[in-house]
Amino acid sequence: MPRYRPHLAARPSWRCRACGAAWPCSPARLALLGEYRENRVGLLVYLATVLHEAAGDLAGQIGQDRLYDRFVTWARAR
């Protein structure tokens, strides 16, 4: 039986350690939504924190608006 590999960010590239996609990848997003299911504000605070860290690591590589969409927009309540 295959072992589950958590979809965590590899720094400074901010690619997923498990699948290689831009983090947060789809499996990471699902895991985060589950972990923070009762605390959407906490999820958004966490994502804003990692956005700030990623902005430093990826400065000049990805625009701020694209980073915001990648890290925060997907998690806002619809």
Secondary structure, DSSP 8 states (H G I E B T S, - for coil): --------EETTTTEETTT-SBSS-HHHHHHHHHHTTT-HHHHHHHHHHHHHHHHHHTTTTS-HHHHHHHHTGGGS--
